[in-house]
Structure formats: C-alpha cells, structure tokens
Amino acid sequence: MKRTDILSDANCAITQDRAAAYGAAEDNFSVIADAWARWLGTDVTAHDVGMMMMLFKAARIRANPAHADSYVDLAGYAALAGEIATEGEA
C-alpha cells in the first residue's frame, strides 16, 4: 500500500465513514475518556484517547506488520489527536 493511499484512506475514514457511524470524533473520544477515567480512577482527556488508540494500533502492527488497515487507523488517530491538541490554533 502506498503512503498516499494510507493517508487518503485515513482521511476518508475520519471525515466520512466513521463520522457517519459514530458521530464527531471529539465527542466520541470525550465519552471514551470519561469511561476510562472512571475505570482507572484518574483524569483522561479526549487527546489521551487518541494517543492511547495510537499505541493500541502500534501493538497491533507489532503483531502483524503487513496488515495495512492498522496503518490507516494509526494515521487517522494521529490526525484526530493532533486536531484535538491544536484546537483553536490558526
């Protein structure tokens, strides 16, 4: 899979496919953060969720480096976490 295909597929996934299925990522990540915070007994942010999901995908890649979809998901989570972290910047 070419790098442009990975980025293009990630863009489609986070702006169309998953948004249609799950709603805005920021809202979904906030719900997940709240659940994780309760479970862990510590503060968790929407940005933390994006970063932790990147680590989850990295672990999946370690188990199966040839599974292209994991790289697509990793790129998508990086984009979402970056947008959440830089919200409000010009």
Backbone as XML, in Angstrom:
<?xml version="1.0"?>
<chain id="A" units="angstrom">
  <residue number="1" name="MET">
    <atom name="N" x="0.856" y="-1.175" z="0.000"/>
    <atom name="CA" x="0.000" y="0.000" z="0.000"/>
    <atom name="C" x="0.902" y="1.237" z="0.000"/>
  </residue>
  <residue number="2" name="LYS">
    <atom name="N" x="0.608" y="2.160" z="-0.870"/>
    <atom name="CA" x="1.396" y="3.389" z="-0.991"/>
    <atom name="C" x="1.045" y="4.380" z="0.120"/>
  </residue>
  <residue number="3" name="ARG">
    <atom name="N" x="2.004" y="5.223" z="0.481"/>
    <atom name="CA" x="1.790" y="6.205" z="1.553"/>
    <atom name="C" x="0.609" y="7.115" z="1.268"/>
  </residue>
  <residue number="4" name="THR">
    <atom name="N" x="0.449" y="7.487" z="-0.001"/>
    <atom name="CA" x="-0.688" y="8.351" z="-0.331"/>
    <atom name="C" x="-2.008" y="7.617" z="-0.144"/>
  </residue>
  <residue number="5" name="ASP">
    <atom name="N" x="-2.016" y="6.310" z="-0.392"/>
    <atom name="CA" x="-3.228" y="5.511" z="-0.175"/>
    <atom name="C" x="-3.562" y="5.418" z="1.311"/>
  </residue>
  <residue number="6" name="ILE">
    <atom name="N" x="-2.537" y="5.236" z="2.140"/>
    <atom name="CA" x="-2.756" y="5.170" z="3.585"/>
    <atom name="C" x="-3.363" y="6.472" z="4.081"/>
  </residue>
  <residue number="7" name="LEU">
    <atom name="N" x="-2.769" y="7.594" z="3.675"/>
    <atom name="CA" x="-3.277" y="8.894" z="4.122"/>
    <atom name="C" x="-4.656" y="9.192" z="3.555"/>
  </residue>
  <residue number="8" name="SER">
    <atom name="N" x="-4.882" y="8.850" z="2.314"/>
    <atom name="CA" x="-6.187" y="9.068" z="1.699"/>
    <atom name="C" x="-7.263" y="8.228" z="2.384"/>
  </residue>
  <residue number="9" name="ASP">
    <atom name="N" x="-6.951" y="6.958" z="2.636"/>
    <atom name="CA" x="-7.902" y="6.083" z="3.322"/>
    <atom name="C" x="-8.177" y="6.568" z="4.744"/>
  </residue>
  <residue number="10" name="ALA">
    <atom name="N" x="-7.128" y="7.038" z="5.425"/>
    <atom name="CA" x="-7.314" y="7.565" z="6.785"/>
    <atom name="C" x="-8.199" y="8.797" z="6.755"/>
  </residue>
  <residue number="11" name="ASN">
    <atom name="N" x="-7.970" y="9.675" z="5.794"/>
    <atom name="CA" x="-8.785" y="10.879" z="5.663"/>
    <atom name="C" x="-10.252" y="10.508" z="5.449"/>
  </residue>
  <residue number="12" name="CYS">
    <atom name="N" x="-10.491" y="9.584" z="4.573"/>
    <atom name="CA" x="-11.869" y="9.141" z="4.309"/>
    <atom name="C" x="-12.491" y="8.537" z="5.566"/>
  </residue>
  <residue number="13" name="ALA">
    <atom name="N" x="-11.722" y="7.739" z="6.274"/>
    <atom name="CA" x="-12.245" y="7.077" z="7.474"/>
    <atom name="C" x="-12.643" y="8.084" z="8.545"/>
  </residue>
  <residue number="14" name="ILE">
    <atom name="N" x="-11.816" y="9.086" z="8.781"/>
    <atom name="CA" x="-12.093" y="10.011" z="9.891"/>
    <atom name="C" x="-13.031" y="11.140" z="9.518"/>
  </residue>
  <residue number="15" name="THR">
    <atom name="N" x="-13.202" y="11.404" z="8.224"/>
    <atom name="CA" x="-14.084" y="12.502" z="7.832"/>
    <atom name="C" x="-15.429" y="12.026" z="7.304"/>
  </residue>
  <residue number="16" name="GLN">
    <atom name="N" x="-15.515" y="10.755" z="6.925"/>
    <atom name="CA" x="-16.759" y="10.262" z="6.338"/>
    <atom name="C" x="-17.253" y="8.993" z="7.023"/>
  </residue>
  <residue number="17" name="ASP">
    <atom name="N" x="-16.566" y="7.898" z="6.811"/>
    <atom name="CA" x="-17.041" y="6.593" z="7.245"/>
    <atom name="C" x="-17.351" y="6.519" z="8.736"/>
  </residue>
  <residue number="18" name="ARG">
    <atom name="N" x="-16.334" y="6.748" z="9.549"/>
    <atom name="CA" x="-16.522" y="6.601" z="10.986"/>
    <atom name="C" x="-17.337" y="7.748" z="11.581"/>
  </residue>
  <residue number="19" name="ALA">
    <atom name="N" x="-17.216" y="8.920" z="10.993"/>
    <atom name="CA" x="-18.028" y="10.047" z="11.458"/>
    <atom name="C" x="-19.505" y="9.746" z="11.253"/>
  </residue>
  <residue number="20" name="ALA">
    <atom name="N" x="-19.838" y="9.130" z="10.135"/>
    <atom name="CA" x="-21.233" y="8.770" z="9.864"/>
    <atom name="C" x="-21.712" y="7.684" z="10.825"/>
  </residue>
  <residue number="21" name="ALA">
    <atom name="N" x="-20.830" y="6.774" z="11.175"/>
    <atom name="CA" x="-21.212" y="5.654" z="12.042"/>
    <atom name="C" x="-21.233" y="6.026" z="13.519"/>
  </residue>
  <residue number="22" name="TYR">
    <atom name="N" x="-20.291" y="6.882" z="13.958"/>
    <atom name="CA" x="-20.110" y="7.131" z="15.389"/>
    <atom name="C" x="-20.277" y="8.579" z="15.811"/>
  </residue>
  <residue number="23" name="GLY">
    <atom name="N" x="-20.446" y="9.491" z="14.873"/>
    <atom name="CA" x="-20.537" y="10.905" z="15.206"/>
    <atom name="C" x="-19.164" y="11.545" z="15.242"/>
  </residue>
  <residue number="24" name="ALA">
    <atom name="N" x="-19.118" y="12.772" z="15.712"/>
    <atom name="CA" x="-17.863" y="13.527" z="15.768"/>
    <atom name="C" x="-16.845" y="12.821" z="16.662"/>
  </residue>
  <residue number="25" name="ALA">
    <atom name="N" x="-15.633" y="12.702" z="16.171"/>
    <atom name="CA" x="-14.584" y="12.006" z="16.921"/>
    <atom name="C" x="-14.344" y="12.663" z="18.275"/>
  </residue>
  <residue number="26" name="GLU">
    <atom name="N" x="-14.364" y="13.999" z="18.309"/>
    <atom name="CA" x="-14.113" y="14.703" z="19.564"/>
    <atom name="C" x="-15.148" y="14.307" z="20.621"/>
  </residue>
  <residue number="27" name="ASP">
    <atom name="N" x="-16.401" y="14.208" z="20.204"/>
    <atom name="CA" x="-17.464" y="13.804" z="21.137"/>
    <atom name="C" x="-17.277" y="12.360" z="21.578"/>
  </residue>
  <residue number="28" name="ASN">
    <atom name="N" x="-16.977" y="11.484" z="20.618"/>
    <atom name="CA" x="-16.778" y="10.075" z="20.933"/>
    <atom name="C" x="-15.574" y="9.878" z="21.843"/>
  </residue>
  <residue number="29" name="PHE">
    <atom name="N" x="-14.485" y="10.586" z="21.560"/>
    <atom name="CA" x="-13.287" y="10.476" z="22.393"/>
    <atom name="C" x="-13.563" y="10.980" z="23.812"/>
  </residue>
  <residue number="30" name="SER">
    <atom name="N" x="-14.395" y="11.997" z="23.937"/>
    <atom name="CA" x="-14.740" y="12.514" z="25.269"/>
    <atom name="C" x="-15.533" y="11.487" z="26.066"/>
  </residue>
  <residue number="31" name="VAL">
    <atom name="N" x="-16.438" y="10.787" z="25.409"/>
    <atom name="CA" x="-17.211" y="9.727" z="26.074"/>
    <atom name="C" x="-16.279" y="8.601" z="26.519"/>
  </residue>
  <residue number="32" name="ILE">
    <atom name="N" x="-15.367" y="8.211" z="25.626"/>
    <atom name="CA" x="-14.390" y="7.166" z="25.968"/>
    <atom name="C" x="-13.503" y="7.636" z="27.116"/>
  </residue>
  <residue number="33" name="ALA">
    <atom name="N" x="-13.041" y="8.879" z="27.066"/>
    <atom name="CA" x="-12.183" y="9.426" z="28.125"/>
    <atom name="C" x="-12.884" y="9.361" z="29.469"/>
  </residue>
  <residue number="34" name="ASP">
    <atom name="N" x="-14.156" y="9.702" z="29.492"/>
    <atom name="CA" x="-14.917" y="9.653" z="30.741"/>
    <atom name="C" x="-14.993" y="8.223" z="31.285"/>
  </residue>
  <residue number="35" name="ALA">
    <atom name="N" x="-15.260" y="7.279" z="30.410"/>
    <atom name="CA" x="-15.341" y="5.875" z="30.841"/>
    <atom name="C" x="-13.996" y="5.371" z="31.346"/>
  </residue>
  <residue number="36" name="TRP">
    <atom name="N" x="-12.927" y="5.692" z="30.620"/>
    <atom name="CA" x="-11.593" y="5.264" z="31.046"/>
    <atom name="C" x="-11.205" y="5.924" z="32.361"/>
  </residue>
  <residue number="37" name="ALA">
    <atom name="N" x="-11.542" y="7.199" z="32.518"/>
    <atom name="CA" x="-11.213" y="7.911" z="33.755"/>
    <atom name="C" x="-11.885" y="7.253" z="34.953"/>
  </residue>
  <residue number="38" name="ARG">
    <atom name="N" x="-13.136" y="6.885" z="34.790"/>
    <atom name="CA" x="-13.848" y="6.209" z="35.889"/>
    <atom name="C" x="-13.199" y="4.865" z="36.199"/>
  </residue>
  <residue number="39" name="TRP">
    <atom name="N" x="-12.859" y="4.136" z="35.163"/>
    <atom name="CA" x="-12.256" y="2.810" z="35.345"/>
    <atom name="C" x="-10.879" y="2.910" z="36.006"/>
  </residue>
  <residue number="40" name="LEU">
    <atom name="N" x="-10.074" y="3.863" z="35.548"/>
    <atom name="CA" x="-8.700" y="3.997" z="36.028"/>
    <atom name="C" x="-8.574" y="4.831" z="37.298"/>
  </residue>
  <residue number="41" name="GLY">
    <atom name="N" x="-9.604" y="5.620" z="37.592"/>
    <atom name="CA" x="-9.546" y="6.478" z="38.765"/>
    <atom name="C" x="-8.583" y="7.633" z="38.599"/>
  </residue>
  <residue number="42" name="THR">
    <atom name="N" x="-8.435" y="8.130" z="37.383"/>
    <atom name="CA" x="-7.557" y="9.252" z="37.098"/>
    <atom name="C" x="-8.130" y="10.049" z="35.931"/>
  </residue>
  <residue number="43" name="ASP">
    <atom name="N" x="-7.661" y="11.257" z="35.746"/>
    <atom name="CA" x="-8.142" y="12.079" z="34.648"/>
    <atom name="C" x="-7.662" y="11.525" z="33.305"/>
  </residue>
  <residue number="44" name="VAL">
    <atom name="N" x="-8.551" y="11.513" z="32.342"/>
    <atom name="CA" x="-8.230" y="11.115" z="30.973"/>
    <atom name="C" x="-8.920" y="12.120" z="30.056"/>
  </residue>
  <residue number="45" name="THR">
    <atom name="N" x="-8.201" y="12.603" z="29.054"/>
    <atom name="CA" x="-8.762" y="13.579" z="28.125"/>
    <atom name="C" x="-9.052" y="12.937" z="26.771"/>
  </residue>
  <residue number="46" name="ALA">
    <atom name="N" x="-9.783" y="13.657" z="25.941"/>
    <atom name="CA" x="-10.034" y="13.190" z="24.580"/>
    <atom name="C" x="-8.713" y="13.021" z="23.828"/>
  </residue>
  <residue number="47" name="HIS">
    <atom name="N" x="-7.757" y="13.931" z="24.072"/>
    <atom name="CA" x="-6.441" y="13.800" z="23.443"/>
    <atom name="C" x="-5.747" y="12.518" z="23.907"/>
  </residue>
  <residue number="48" name="ASP">
    <atom name="N" x="-5.850" y="12.207" z="25.189"/>
    <atom name="CA" x="-5.276" y="10.957" z="25.701"/>
    <atom name="C" x="-5.852" y="9.749" z="24.967"/>
  </residue>
  <residue number="49" name="VAL">
    <atom name="N" x="-7.144" y="9.788" z="24.699"/>
    <atom name="CA" x="-7.785" y="8.674" z="23.989"/>
    <atom name="C" x="-7.136" y="8.496" z="22.614"/>
  </residue>
  <residue number="50" name="GLY">
    <atom name="N" x="-6.957" y="9.587" z="21.880"/>
    <atom name="CA" x="-6.306" y="9.487" z="20.578"/>
    <atom name="C" x="-4.910" y="8.903" z="20.673"/>
  </residue>
  <residue number="51" name="MET">
    <atom name="N" x="-4.150" y="9.351" z="21.653"/>
    <atom name="CA" x="-2.784" y="8.845" z="21.831"/>
    <atom name="C" x="-2.775" y="7.375" z="22.235"/>
  </residue>
  <residue number="52" name="MET">
    <atom name="N" x="-3.672" y="6.996" z="23.121"/>
    <atom name="CA" x="-3.731" y="5.599" z="23.562"/>
    <atom name="C" x="-4.180" y="4.680" z="22.423"/>
  </residue>
  <residue number="53" name="MET">
    <atom name="N" x="-5.075" y="5.172" z="21.579"/>
    <atom name="CA" x="-5.502" y="4.373" z="20.437"/>
    <atom name="C" x="-4.354" y="4.206" z="19.437"/>
  </residue>
  <residue number="54" name="MET">
    <atom name="N" x="-3.486" y="5.214" z="19.341"/>
    <atom name="CA" x="-2.297" y="5.067" z="18.503"/>
    <atom name="C" x="-1.393" y="3.962" z="19.051"/>
  </residue>
  <residue number="55" name="LEU">
    <atom name="N" x="-1.233" y="3.921" z="20.372"/>
    <atom name="CA" x="-0.420" y="2.858" z="20.980"/>
    <atom name="C" x="-1.060" y="1.484" z="20.771"/>
  </residue>
  <residue number="56" name="PHE">
    <atom name="N" x="-2.390" y="1.443" z="20.851"/>
    <atom name="CA" x="-3.125" y="0.206" z="20.590"/>
    <atom name="C" x="-2.840" y="-0.279" z="19.167"/>
  </residue>
  <residue number="57" name="LYS">
    <atom name="N" x="-2.911" y="0.638" z="18.202"/>
    <atom name="CA" x="-2.655" y="0.267" z="16.814"/>
    <atom name="C" x="-1.195" y="-0.140" z="16.623"/>
  </residue>
  <residue number="58" name="ALA">
    <atom name="N" x="-0.265" y="0.526" z="17.319"/>
    <atom name="CA" x="1.144" y="0.151" z="17.233"/>
    <atom name="C" x="1.355" y="-1.280" z="17.728"/>
  </residue>
  <residue number="59" name="ALA">
    <atom name="N" x="0.645" y="-1.649" z="18.779"/>
    <atom name="CA" x="0.743" y="-3.022" z="19.288"/>
    <atom name="C" x="0.193" y="-4.016" z="18.263"/>
  </residue>
  <residue number="60" name="ARG">
    <atom name="N" x="-0.899" y="-3.637" z="17.603"/>
    <atom name="CA" x="-1.458" y="-4.489" z="16.554"/>
    <atom name="C" x="-0.465" y="-4.637" z="15.403"/>
  </residue>
  <residue number="61" name="ILE">
    <atom name="N" x="0.196" y="-3.538" z="15.037"/>
    <atom name="CA" x="1.180" y="-3.574" z="13.958"/>
    <atom name="C" x="2.354" y="-4.467" z="14.336"/>
  </residue>
  <residue number="62" name="ARG">
    <atom name="N" x="2.743" y="-4.424" z="15.585"/>
    <atom name="CA" x="3.847" y="-5.287" z="16.030"/>
    <atom name="C" x="3.483" y="-6.756" z="15.845"/>
  </residue>
  <residue number="63" name="ALA">
    <atom name="N" x="2.216" y="-7.091" z="16.109"/>
    <atom name="CA" x="1.766" y="-8.471" z="15.965"/>
    <atom name="C" x="1.608" y="-8.871" z="14.496"/>
  </residue>
  <residue number="64" name="ASN">
    <atom name="N" x="1.247" y="-7.900" z="13.643"/>
    <atom name="CA" x="1.031" y="-8.204" z="12.230"/>
    <atom name="C" x="1.411" y="-6.989" z="11.385"/>
  </residue>
  <residue number="65" name="PRO">
    <atom name="N" x="2.705" y="-6.821" z="11.086"/>
    <atom name="CA" x="3.175" y="-5.637" z="10.371"/>
    <atom name="C" x="2.623" y="-5.498" z="8.955"/>
  </residue>
  <residue number="66" name="ALA">
    <atom name="N" x="2.130" y="-6.549" z="8.356"/>
    <atom name="CA" x="1.653" y="-6.495" z="6.976"/>
    <atom name="C" x="0.179" y="-6.113" z="6.860"/>
  </residue>
  <residue number="67" name="HIS">
    <atom name="N" x="-0.505" y="-5.917" z="7.978"/>
    <atom name="CA" x="-1.931" y="-5.577" z="7.929"/>
    <atom name="C" x="-2.079" y="-4.074" z="7.688"/>
  </residue>
  <residue number="68" name="ALA">
    <atom name="N" x="-2.364" y="-3.714" z="6.441"/>
    <atom name="CA" x="-2.361" y="-2.310" z="6.021"/>
    <atom name="C" x="-3.383" y="-1.461" z="6.770"/>
  </residue>
  <residue number="69" name="ASP">
    <atom name="N" x="-4.524" y="-2.005" z="7.103"/>
    <atom name="CA" x="-5.569" y="-1.225" z="7.767"/>
    <atom name="C" x="-5.103" y="-0.646" z="9.099"/>
  </residue>
  <residue number="70" name="SER">
    <atom name="N" x="-4.185" y="-1.318" z="9.775"/>
    <atom name="CA" x="-3.691" y="-0.794" z="11.049"/>
    <atom name="C" x="-2.929" y="0.514" z="10.851"/>
  </residue>
  <residue number="71" name="TYR">
    <atom name="N" x="-2.217" y="0.634" z="9.735"/>
    <atom name="CA" x="-1.503" y="1.872" z="9.437"/>
    <atom name="C" x="-2.483" y="2.991" z="9.089"/>
  </residue>
  <residue number="72" name="VAL">
    <atom name="N" x="-3.550" y="2.644" z="8.402"/>
    <atom name="CA" x="-4.595" y="3.619" z="8.087"/>
    <atom name="C" x="-5.197" y="4.144" z="9.387"/>
  </residue>
  <residue number="73" name="ASP">
    <atom name="N" x="-5.549" y="3.234" z="10.282"/>
    <atom name="CA" x="-6.125" y="3.641" z="11.562"/>
    <atom name="C" x="-5.148" y="4.469" z="12.386"/>
  </residue>
  <residue number="74" name="LEU">
    <atom name="N" x="-3.875" y="4.075" z="12.409"/>
    <atom name="CA" x="-2.857" y="4.819" z="13.147"/>
    <atom name="C" x="-2.759" y="6.250" z="12.632"/>
  </residue>
  <residue number="75" name="ALA">
    <atom name="N" x="-2.734" y="6.416" z="11.314"/>
    <atom name="CA" x="-2.677" y="7.759" z="10.726"/>
    <atom name="C" x="-3.922" y="8.562" z="11.084"/>
  </residue>
  <residue number="76" name="GLY">
    <atom name="N" x="-5.070" y="7.910" z="11.073"/>
    <atom name="CA" x="-6.308" y="8.589" z="11.442"/>
    <atom name="C" x="-6.308" y="9.040" z="12.885"/>
  </residue>
  <residue number="77" name="TYR">
    <atom name="N" x="-5.883" y="8.177" z="13.789"/>
    <atom name="CA" x="-5.823" y="8.558" z="15.199"/>
    <atom name="C" x="-4.822" y="9.693" z="15.422"/>
  </residue>
  <residue number="78" name="ALA">
    <atom name="N" x="-3.707" y="9.674" z="14.702"/>
    <atom name="CA" x="-2.722" y="10.756" z="14.828"/>
    <atom name="C" x="-3.332" y="12.080" z="14.386"/>
  </residue>
  <residue number="79" name="ALA">
    <atom name="N" x="-4.064" y="12.061" z="13.289"/>
    <atom name="CA" x="-4.699" y="13.289" z="12.805"/>
    <atom name="C" x="-5.735" y="13.806" z="13.796"/>
  </residue>
  <residue number="80" name="LEU">
    <atom name="N" x="-6.550" y="12.904" z="14.342"/>
    <atom name="CA" x="-7.577" y="13.320" z="15.298"/>
    <atom name="C" x="-6.949" y="13.859" z="16.579"/>
  </residue>
  <residue number="81" name="ALA">
    <atom name="N" x="-5.941" y="13.169" z="17.097"/>
    <atom name="CA" x="-5.280" y="13.631" z="18.320"/>
    <atom name="C" x="-4.618" y="14.985" z="18.086"/>
  </residue>
  <residue number="82" name="GLY">
    <atom name="N" x="-3.983" y="15.136" z="16.934"/>
    <atom name="CA" x="-3.342" y="16.417" z="16.606"/>
    <atom name="C" x="-4.351" y="17.546" z="16.507"/>
  </residue>
  <residue number="83" name="GLU">
    <atom name="N" x="-5.501" y="17.281" z="15.909"/>
    <atom name="CA" x="-6.525" y="18.315" z="15.796"/>
    <atom name="C" x="-7.076" y="18.684" z="17.165"/>
  </residue>
  <residue number="84" name="ILE">
    <atom name="N" x="-7.321" y="17.686" z="17.992"/>
    <atom name="CA" x="-7.822" y="17.956" z="19.344"/>
    <atom name="C" x="-6.800" y="18.786" z="20.134"/>
  </residue>
  <residue number="85" name="ALA">
    <atom name="N" x="-5.528" y="18.423" z="20.027"/>
    <atom name="CA" x="-4.477" y="19.116" z="20.772"/>
    <atom name="C" x="-4.273" y="20.553" z="20.317"/>
  </residue>
  <residue number="86" name="THR">
    <atom name="N" x="-4.522" y="20.810" z="19.041"/>
    <atom name="CA" x="-4.247" y="22.136" z="18.497"/>
    <atom name="C" x="-5.519" y="22.939" z="18.224"/>
  </residue>
  <residue number="87" name="GLU">
    <atom name="N" x="-6.622" y="22.478" z="18.744"/>
    <atom name="CA" x="-7.902" y="23.178" z="18.548"/>
    <atom name="C" x="-7.777" y="24.639" z="18.958"/>
  </residue>
  <residue number="88" name="GLY">
    <atom name="N" x="-8.241" y="25.509" z="18.108"/>
    <atom name="CA" x="-8.171" y="26.932" z="18.406"/>
    <atom name="C" x="-6.962" y="27.616" z="17.817"/>
  </residue>
  <residue number="89" name="GLU">
    <atom name="N" x="-5.999" y="26.853" z="17.310"/>
    <atom name="CA" x="-4.839" y="27.469" z="16.675"/>
    <atom name="C" x="-5.204" y="27.839" z="15.247"/>
  </residue>
  <residue number="90" name="ALA">
    <atom name="N" x="-4.593" y="28.843" z="14.743"/>
    <atom name="CA" x="-4.874" y="29.304" z="13.370"/>
    <atom name="C" x="-4.200" y="28.428" z="12.351"/>
  </residue>
</chain>
